[in-house]
């Protein structure tokens, strides 16, 4: 597990933009029962999360259509919550960072680490905006 003082600024980058934290299995189960659309960012300390995933998710919210709910769980910190999120991300293998869009509890769009690594925040944002146009 990473120390909280290390991950705090990385959490804050998303929570300052309205993302609620998934810190327990109960939080995740509540999230999956949301009606409408829910964006889930599996946050990470890696460089591609800082340079691409978090900024891409944040800038995607400038779109006309956007998810009803914004959530995040931190890999390597919120272990039970992340494990439960990954359960709902099946059949995709564990990935961090990762960004998923659920609609009425059903996974409808997924960005795995290999979709994030090496892509700009703008490319990730555009990918998410296209998913919002289709599902939100």
Buried (B, 14 or more C-beta within 10 A) or exposed (E): EEEEEEBEEBBEBBEEBEBBBBBBBEBBEEBBEBEEBBBBBBBBBBEBBBBBBBBBBBBBBEBEEBBEBBBBBBBBBBEBBBBBBBEBBEEBEBBBBBBBBBBEEEBBBBBBBEBBBEBEBEBBBBBBBEBBEEBB
